[in-house]
Amino acid sequence: MNYQETIDYLFAKLPMFSRIGSAAIKKDLTNTIALCESIDNPHTKLKTIHIAGTNGKGSVSHMLAAIFQTAGYKTGLYTSPHLKDFRERIKVNGEMISKDFVTSFTEKIKPAMEEIEPSFFEITVAMAFDYFVTEEVEIAVIETGLGGRLDSTNIITPEISVITNIGWDHMNLLGDSLEKIAFEKAGIIKNDVPVVIGETIAETKPVFEKIAAGKKASLSIANEEREIMNWQWDKHELIIECAAKNKTDHQVFHLDLPGIYQSKNLLTVLEACTQLRRKGWEISDDHIRKGLQHTKKLTGLHGRWEIIHNSPLIVLDVAHNTDGITQLMRQVELTTHNKLHIVLGMVKDKEIEKVLSLLPHIATYYFTQASIPRAIDAGILQEKAMTFGLKGNVYTDVNNALAQAKANAGKDDMIIVCGSVFLVGEVM
């Protein structure tokens, strides 16, 4: 098979969460372990950083990868889902996995696939580990797909574990309380491996403390180690001044990920770097500053307060749950604009009503949907939105919706495309 035939084969043959939802999730690590055993357990030959969390884990993964690249380490990066190209999931020093490797790996693992019947995600995890070993990376940053304890990536023993935060998402799979969700995310904590928690709340902190103590894993909470003293924001850069606990000198960082919610992720990244230094990784303050200032360029991160047009201002953001939308709306309130236009599409298994309750009545809405079976029908989304006083028309394609929003918008207006990773990925 050529590359396109290979991708078509993988998409068609394997259960895929983005397409069918929870039916694609395997409830244990058996398949991933068997797949990796069939290719000589590549994950045991890698040094890794493991990252979980409800929001921010993608940004934190990319930031850390950018810092390691800046420090001169050959760096692997595994994230999900992809926005446009499958190969976005697996990168080395910011370069996507080669098409030839995708094809050859699939051919190599076909017999095991036929026997094991893995999910799409399980195959991509095994592919990433094998690619990173083949490319002889010095460190690989590994983002969980969903949860942590039973996530396919959780067969690694990392240098450190990182959990960004806990919020309401995937409750049908992870549990109906924040404590239960925290327990699932905390499943990535390993024996004697330091763990960094980005932020905690009353319900989640005891969960992390108990599991870390039981595994003799040193625990640090990022927002208790440092605090944001000041920040400035323009459309293309976030400038943050922060101070470490019990220190009088302040550090200033320029982030090319300009969403103000990145301030939380910055604290998590800085504490992760502190723990990594203690393990012998040579990361200087200058490496951190330069990596954070050029994350998008170094790793190719998209869809986080990504400005694609000015006059009117058009922003893409993958916020899709209550915490993400809350942070996004906070930034909208701080952004100078005349009228607000929101192109919105979601998937069926999110807390749709809760998200809709967070959105402003004064905006004009363009209800649409991604081209996947999990997407909620745009007409149904419109009906639900109307009960919250949100008004707008229905469009079956996100690009048609965006074109209409742009036609309606004045030069001082703002257009936000949000609600689903998959929706943002379909914007041309």
C-alpha positions as CSV (number, residue, x, y, z in Angstrom):
1,M,0.0,0.0,0.0
2,N,1.1,3.6,-0.6
3,Y,0.7,6.2,2.2
4,Q,-2.9,7.2,1.4
5,E,-4.0,3.6,1.1
6,T,-2.4,2.9,4.4
7,I,-4.2,5.8,6.2
8,D,-7.5,4.8,4.6
9,Y,-6.9,1.2,5.8
10,L,-6.1,2.3,9.4
11,F,-9.1,4.7,9.5
12,A,-11.5,2.1,8.0
13,K,-10.3,-1.0,9.8
14,L,-9.7,0.2,13.4
15,P,-12.2,1.5,16.0
16,M,-11.5,5.2,16.3
17,F,-12.6,7.3,19.2
18,S,-13.0,10.5,17.2
19,R,-15.4,8.7,14.9
20,I,-17.4,6.3,17.1
21,G,-16.8,7.5,20.7
22,S,-16.5,5.2,23.7
23,A,-17.0,2.0,21.7
24,A,-13.4,2.5,20.5
25,I,-12.0,2.5,24.0
26,K,-10.4,-0.7,25.3
27,K,-10.7,-1.0,29.1
28,D,-7.2,-2.3,29.8
29,L,-3.7,-2.2,28.5
30,T,-3.6,-5.8,27.2
31,N,-3.7,-4.8,23.5
32,T,-1.0,-2.2,23.8
33,I,1.2,-4.5,25.7
34,A,0.7,-7.3,23.1
35,L,1.4,-4.9,20.2
36,C,4.6,-3.6,21.8
37,E,5.7,-7.1,22.6
38,S,5.3,-8.0,18.9
39,I,7.8,-5.2,18.0
40,D,10.3,-5.8,20.8
41,N,8.9,-3.4,23.3
42,P,10.3,-0.1,22.0
43,H,8.8,1.9,25.0
44,T,11.4,0.2,27.3
45,K,14.2,1.8,25.2
46,L,13.0,5.4,25.6
47,K,13.3,8.1,28.1
48,T,10.0,9.8,28.4
49,I,7.8,12.5,30.0
50,H,4.2,11.5,30.5
51,I,1.5,14.2,30.5
52,A,-2.2,13.9,31.5
53,G,-5.0,16.3,32.4
54,T,-8.4,17.6,31.5
55,N,-7.2,20.8,29.8
56,G,-3.8,22.1,28.8
57,K,-2.0,18.8,28.4
58,G,-1.4,19.4,24.6
59,S,0.0,22.9,25.2
60,V,2.2,21.6,28.1
61,S,3.5,18.8,25.9
62,H,4.4,21.1,23.1
63,M,6.0,23.7,25.4
64,L,8.2,21.0,27.0
65,A,9.1,19.6,23.6
66,A,10.1,23.1,22.4
67,I,12.3,23.6,25.5
68,F,14.1,20.2,25.0
69,Q,14.6,21.0,21.3
70,T,16.1,24.4,22.2
71,A,18.4,22.7,24.8
72,G,19.8,20.5,21.9
73,Y,18.1,17.2,22.7
74,K,16.6,15.2,19.9
75,T,13.0,15.2,21.0
76,G,10.0,13.0,20.2
77,L,6.5,14.3,20.7
78,Y,3.3,12.2,20.7
79,T,-0.1,14.0,20.9
80,S,-3.7,13.5,19.9
81,P,-5.9,14.0,18.1
82,H,-4.6,15.5,14.9
83,L,-6.2,18.6,13.3
84,K,-5.5,18.0,9.6
85,D,-2.8,15.4,9.0
86,F,-2.5,12.1,10.9
87,R,1.3,12.6,11.0
88,E,0.8,15.6,13.4
89,R,0.5,13.0,16.2
90,I,4.1,11.8,15.9
91,K,6.9,14.3,15.6
92,V,10.7,14.4,16.1
93,N,12.2,17.9,16.5
94,G,9.0,19.3,15.2
95,E,9.0,17.3,12.0
96,M,6.1,14.9,11.3
97,I,6.7,11.2,11.0
98,S,7.6,10.2,7.5
99,K,5.0,8.7,5.2
100,D,7.3,5.8,4.5
101,F,7.5,4.9,8.1
102,V,3.8,4.9,8.5
103,T,3.4,2.6,5.6
104,S,6.2,0.2,6.5
105,F,5.2,0.0,10.2
106,T,1.6,-0.8,9.2
107,E,2.8,-3.6,6.9
108,K,5.1,-4.9,9.7
109,I,2.4,-5.0,12.3
110,K,-0.5,-6.3,10.2
111,P,-0.2,-9.8,11.5
112,A,-0.4,-8.6,15.1
113,M,-3.3,-6.3,14.2
114,E,-5.2,-9.3,12.7
115,E,-4.7,-11.3,15.9
116,I,-5.1,-8.6,18.5
117,E,-7.7,-6.4,16.9
118,P,-6.5,-3.2,18.5
119,S,-8.1,0.3,18.4
120,F,-6.7,3.1,16.2
121,F,-5.2,4.8,19.2
122,E,-3.4,1.6,20.3
123,I,-1.8,1.3,16.9
124,T,-0.7,4.9,16.9
125,V,0.9,4.6,20.3
126,A,2.9,1.6,19.3
127,M,3.9,3.3,16.0
128,A,5.1,6.4,18.0
129,F,7.2,4.3,20.3
130,D,8.8,2.4,17.4
131,Y,9.5,5.5,15.4
132,F,11.1,7.3,18.4
133,V,13.4,4.3,18.9
134,T,14.2,4.2,15.2
135,E,15.0,7.9,15.2
136,E,17.1,7.5,18.4
137,V,15.4,10.3,20.2
138,E,16.9,11.4,23.5
139,I,13.6,12.2,25.2
140,A,10.0,11.7,24.1
141,V,7.1,13.8,25.4
142,I,4.0,11.5,25.6
143,E,0.5,13.0,26.0
144,T,-2.2,10.6,27.2
145,G,-5.2,10.3,25.0
146,L,-8.0,10.0,27.6
147,G,-7.7,9.5,31.3
148,G,-4.5,8.0,32.4
149,R,-4.7,4.7,34.4
150,L,-6.0,2.7,31.4
151,D,-4.7,4.9,28.6
152,S,-2.7,3.1,26.0
153,T,0.3,5.3,26.7
154,N,0.5,4.2,30.3
155,I,2.9,1.3,29.7
156,I,5.9,3.7,30.0
157,T,8.0,4.5,33.1
158,P,8.8,8.1,32.5
159,E,11.4,10.6,33.9
160,I,8.5,12.5,35.4
161,S,4.7,12.4,35.3
162,V,2.7,15.6,34.8
163,I,-1.0,16.1,35.4
164,T,-2.1,19.6,34.3
165,N,-5.5,19.8,36.0
166,I,-8.8,18.0,36.7
167,G,-12.1,19.2,35.2
168,W,-15.4,17.9,34.0
169,D,-14.9,15.9,30.8
170,H,-15.5,12.3,29.6
171,M,-17.5,11.6,32.7
172,N,-19.1,8.6,30.9
173,L,-15.7,7.0,30.8
174,L,-13.7,8.5,33.8
175,G,-16.4,8.9,36.5
176,D,-19.1,11.1,37.7
177,S,-17.1,13.0,40.3
178,L,-13.9,15.1,40.3
179,E,-12.4,12.6,42.7
180,K,-13.0,9.7,40.4
181,I,-11.7,11.6,37.4
182,A,-8.6,12.6,39.4
183,F,-8.1,8.9,40.4
184,E,-8.1,7.9,36.7
185,K,-5.6,10.7,35.7
186,A,-3.4,9.8,38.7
187,G,-3.0,6.4,37.2
188,I,0.0,7.7,35.4
189,I,1.9,8.2,38.7
190,K,4.7,5.6,38.9
191,N,6.7,4.2,41.7
192,D,9.6,6.5,42.7
193,V,8.9,8.8,39.7
194,P,8.4,12.5,40.5
195,V,4.9,13.9,39.7
196,V,4.0,17.5,39.0
197,I,0.4,18.6,39.4
198,G,-0.5,21.8,37.6
199,E,-3.3,22.9,40.0
200,T,-5.5,21.2,42.5
201,I,-8.8,21.8,44.2
202,A,-10.2,20.6,47.5
203,E,-11.7,17.4,45.9
204,T,-8.6,16.4,43.9
205,K,-5.6,17.2,46.1
206,P,-6.1,14.4,48.6
207,V,-6.4,11.9,45.7
208,F,-3.0,12.9,44.3
209,E,-1.4,13.0,47.7
210,K,-2.6,9.5,48.7
211,I,-1.6,7.9,45.4
212,A,1.8,9.7,45.2
213,A,2.6,8.7,48.8
214,G,1.6,5.1,48.1
215,K,4.0,4.9,45.2
216,K,6.8,6.9,47.0
217,A,6.6,9.5,44.2
218,S,7.7,13.0,45.2
219,L,4.8,15.4,44.6
220,S,4.9,19.0,43.7
221,I,2.0,21.3,42.9
222,A,3.0,23.9,40.3
223,N,0.7,26.8,41.4
224,E,2.0,26.4,45.0
225,E,5.6,26.7,43.9
226,R,5.2,29.8,41.8
227,E,2.7,32.6,41.1
228,I,1.9,34.9,38.3
229,M,2.8,38.5,39.3
230,N,1.8,40.3,36.2
231,W,1.0,39.7,32.5
232,Q,0.6,41.6,29.3
233,W,-1.2,40.4,26.2
234,D,-1.4,41.4,22.6
235,K,-2.7,39.5,19.7
236,H,0.4,37.5,19.1
237,E,2.3,37.2,22.4
238,L,1.7,36.7,26.1
239,I,4.2,38.3,28.4
240,I,4.2,36.8,31.9
241,E,6.1,37.8,35.0
242,C,6.2,35.1,37.7
243,A,8.0,34.5,41.0
244,A,9.1,31.3,42.7
245,K,8.1,30.7,46.3
246,N,10.4,32.4,48.8
247,K,12.3,34.2,46.1
248,T,12.3,38.0,45.5
249,D,13.5,38.0,41.9
250,H,10.9,37.7,39.2
251,Q,11.3,36.0,35.8
252,V,9.7,37.2,32.6
253,F,8.6,34.9,29.8
254,H,7.3,35.7,26.3
255,L,5.0,33.0,25.0
256,D,4.0,32.7,21.3
257,L,0.9,30.9,22.5
258,P,-1.0,34.0,23.4
259,G,-4.1,32.6,25.2
260,I,-4.1,34.0,28.7
261,Y,-5.0,30.5,29.9
262,Q,-1.4,29.6,29.0
263,S,-0.3,31.3,32.2
264,K,-1.5,28.2,34.2
265,N,0.3,25.9,31.8
266,L,3.5,28.0,32.1
267,L,3.6,27.3,35.9
268,T,3.2,23.6,35.2
269,V,6.0,23.7,32.6
270,L,8.4,25.6,34.9
271,E,7.9,23.2,37.7
272,A,8.4,20.2,35.4
273,C,11.7,21.7,34.2
274,T,12.7,22.1,37.9
275,Q,12.1,18.4,38.5
276,L,13.8,17.4,35.2
277,R,16.9,19.4,36.2
278,R,17.1,17.5,39.5
279,K,17.2,14.3,37.4
280,G,20.2,15.6,35.5
281,W,18.6,17.0,32.3
282,E,20.6,20.1,31.2
283,I,17.9,22.8,30.8
284,S,19.0,26.4,31.3
285,D,16.8,29.4,32.0
286,D,17.7,30.6,28.5
287,H,16.5,27.3,26.9
288,I,13.2,27.7,28.7
289,R,12.8,31.3,27.6
290,K,13.7,30.6,23.9
291,G,11.6,27.4,23.8
292,L,8.5,29.2,25.1
293,Q,8.9,32.1,22.8
294,H,9.0,29.8,19.7
295,T,6.8,26.9,20.7
296,K,4.6,27.1,17.6
297,K,7.5,27.4,15.3
298,L,9.4,24.5,16.9
299,T,6.6,22.1,17.3
300,G,3.8,23.2,15.1
301,L,1.0,23.6,17.7
302,H,-2.2,25.0,16.3
303,G,-5.8,25.7,17.5
304,R,-4.9,27.5,20.8
305,W,-6.1,31.1,20.4
306,E,-4.8,30.9,16.9
307,I,-5.3,34.1,15.0
308,I,-5.8,33.4,11.3
309,H,-7.2,36.8,10.1
310,N,-7.3,40.4,11.2
311,S,-10.1,43.0,10.4
312,P,-12.2,41.1,11.3
313,L,-10.2,39.2,14.0
314,I,-10.7,35.5,13.4
315,V,-9.6,33.1,16.2
316,L,-9.5,29.3,16.2
317,D,-9.6,27.6,19.6
318,V,-10.1,23.9,20.4
319,A,-11.9,24.7,23.7
320,H,-14.7,22.1,24.0
321,N,-15.5,21.5,27.7
322,T,-16.7,23.7,30.6
323,D,-13.3,24.6,31.9
324,G,-11.9,25.3,28.4
325,I,-14.9,27.4,27.3
326,T,-14.8,29.4,30.6
327,Q,-11.1,30.3,30.0
328,L,-11.9,31.1,26.3
329,M,-14.7,33.5,27.2
330,R,-12.5,35.2,29.8
331,Q,-10.1,36.0,27.0
332,V,-12.9,37.2,24.7
333,E,-14.0,39.6,27.4
334,L,-10.4,41.1,27.5
335,T,-10.2,41.4,23.7
336,T,-11.2,44.7,22.1
337,H,-13.9,44.2,19.5
338,N,-17.2,45.6,18.4
339,K,-19.6,42.7,17.7
340,L,-18.9,39.0,18.5
341,H,-19.6,36.1,16.1
342,I,-19.2,32.5,17.3
343,V,-19.0,29.6,14.9
344,L,-19.9,26.6,17.2
345,G,-19.9,22.9,16.8
346,M,-19.7,20.1,19.4
347,V,-19.7,16.4,19.7
348,K,-22.5,14.4,21.3
349,D,-20.7,13.1,24.4
350,K,-19.8,16.5,25.8
351,E,-21.7,18.5,28.5
352,I,-23.5,20.5,25.8
353,E,-26.0,22.3,27.9
354,K,-23.4,23.3,30.5
355,V,-21.1,24.7,27.7
356,L,-24.0,26.6,26.1
357,S,-24.9,28.1,29.5
358,L,-21.4,29.7,29.6
359,L,-21.7,31.5,26.2
360,P,-22.7,35.1,25.8
361,H,-26.2,36.1,24.6
362,I,-25.0,39.1,22.8
363,A,-23.1,37.1,20.1
364,T,-24.4,36.0,16.7
365,Y,-24.1,32.3,16.4
366,Y,-23.3,30.1,13.4
367,F,-24.2,26.5,14.4
368,T,-22.4,23.8,12.5
369,Q,-20.8,20.4,12.8
370,A,-17.6,18.5,12.0
371,S,-17.8,15.7,9.5
372,I,-17.7,12.8,12.0
373,P,-20.5,10.6,13.3
374,R,-19.8,11.8,16.9
375,A,-20.7,15.4,16.0
376,I,-24.0,16.7,17.2
377,D,-26.3,17.7,14.4
378,A,-26.1,21.5,13.9
379,G,-29.9,21.8,13.9
380,I,-30.2,20.0,17.3
381,L,-27.4,22.2,18.6
382,Q,-29.3,25.2,17.5
383,E,-32.4,24.0,19.3
384,K,-30.5,23.4,22.5
385,A,-28.8,26.8,22.2
386,M,-32.1,28.6,21.8
387,T,-33.2,27.5,25.3
388,F,-30.2,29.5,26.6
389,G,-31.1,32.6,24.5
390,L,-28.4,32.0,21.9
391,K,-29.5,32.8,18.4
392,G,-28.1,32.0,15.0
393,N,-28.5,30.0,11.8
394,V,-27.5,26.5,10.9
395,Y,-24.7,25.6,8.5
396,T,-23.7,22.0,7.6
397,D,-20.1,22.9,6.9
398,V,-17.8,24.9,9.2
399,N,-16.2,26.7,6.2
400,N,-19.6,27.9,5.0
401,A,-20.4,29.0,8.5
402,L,-17.1,30.9,8.8
403,A,-17.5,32.5,5.3
404,Q,-20.9,33.8,6.3
405,A,-19.6,35.1,9.6
406,K,-16.9,36.9,7.8
407,A,-19.4,38.4,5.3
408,N,-21.5,39.6,8.2
409,A,-18.7,40.9,10.3
410,G,-17.4,44.5,10.4
411,K,-13.7,45.2,10.4
412,D,-13.7,45.7,14.2
413,D,-15.7,42.6,14.9
414,M,-14.3,39.3,16.2
415,I,-15.1,35.7,15.1
416,I,-14.4,32.7,17.2
417,V,-14.4,29.1,15.9
418,C,-14.7,26.7,18.9
419,G,-16.5,23.8,20.6
420,S,-14.6,20.9,19.0
421,V,-11.1,19.9,18.1
422,F,-12.5,18.3,15.0
423,L,-14.4,21.4,13.9
424,V,-11.2,23.5,14.1
425,G,-9.4,20.9,12.2
426,E,-11.8,21.3,9.2
427,V,-11.3,25.0,8.9
428,M,-9.5,25.6,5.6
